[in-house]
Amino acid sequence: MVAPTTQPYISAPMTRRFTRLAWTAATFTYLLIILGAIVRITGSGLGCGEHWPLCNGKLLPPLDLPTMIEYGHRLAAAAVSGLVTALAAYAWWLRQGAGSRERFSPDRTAYVAVGLLVVQVLLGAVTVKLSLPPWTVILHLGTAMLLLATLIVAARGRPSAPPSRAGLTALTLGFVTVLFGALTANLGAASACLGFPLCNGQVVPAGNYLQHIHWGHRLLAYTLFGYVWWWALRMRTRRAWWVVGLVTLQVAVAAAMVLLGLPAPLQATHVAVGAAVWAGLVLALL
C-alpha cells in the first residue's frame, strides 16, 4: 500500500496566471526599451521639457510629434510599472497560501523586479531633470535590461542547476556590449567609424576618442559573435543556436546601418535586435 503524499498540490491555473503576467510584463519592458531608443533617435528626450512626472507641466500636454513620442514612452513606462507591481503583489499573495490548499509558491524574483523598477523610475526622473546626460541614459538602459532579464527569470523559473561558466561569460559579454552600444550612441560616436568591418579602413583607428569608443563597441560585438558560435557548438541546444542567429542578425543590421549612413529605422532595429539577443542569452541559460 502506497502512503499518501504530503507535498502541497501545485495549482496549474495559478502557475499559468503568474507565468502569463510575468511574460506580459517582460514583453512590455522589451517594447519600452525599443520606444526609449526611438525617443533618443528622434531627439525627443526633452519632448516634455524638464518636467517630471508631468509633461510640460501638464497631465495632458499639447501633442506635437516630439511630445507625443516622449509622452508615449512615459505612458509605456507607467504600464510596465503597473504590471511589475501587480506581479510582485500576486507573488506575495501566492506565497501566503492564496487562501486555499492549491499552493503555488513562486520565488522572490518578482520582488527583485520591483526594486529594479524603482531604480529605473528614479533614473528616468534624474535623466530628464539633468537634461539627458549620457551617463544617466546608459544606466537607464542597463537597468531596463536587468529588469527584462529578471522578468524572464520570473516567467521561466530559476534553473534547477547553476548556469555554466561559459553561459555566464556569454551573458556578461552581451551585457557589456549593450552598454558600450549605448555609450557609442549617446556620445555621438555612431558615425565616428565609417566602413565595415574596419574603422575608417584601420585596424587601430588613429583618430579621436569617439573612434576608440565606437571601435571598442565593435570589437566587443565581434568577440560576442565568435564566442556564441563556440558556445553553441559546445552546448548543442536549440536556444543557443537561436542566440547565434540573433547575434548574426545584429551584426548584419549594424553593418547595414553604418554603410547606409545611420538611417533611423535601422538604428531602432539595431536596439530591438540587441535587446532580443540579451533576452535570448537569458533564456538560453535557463
Buried (B, 14 or more C-beta within 10 A) or exposed (E): EEEEEEEEEEBEEBBEBBBEBBBBBBBBBBBBBBBBBBBBBBEBBBBBBEBBEEBBEEEEBEEEEBBBBBBBBBEBBEBBBEBBBBBBEBBEEBBEEBEEEBBBEBEEBBBBBBEBBEBBBEBBEBBBEEEBEBEBBBBBBBBBBBBBBBBBBBBBBEEEEEBEEBBEEBBEBBBBBBBBBBBBBBBEBBEBBBEBEBBBEEEEBEBEEBBBBBBBBBEBBEEBBEBBBEBBEEBEEEBBBBBBEBBBBBBEBBBBBBEEEBEEEBBBBBBBBBBBBBBBBBBBBB
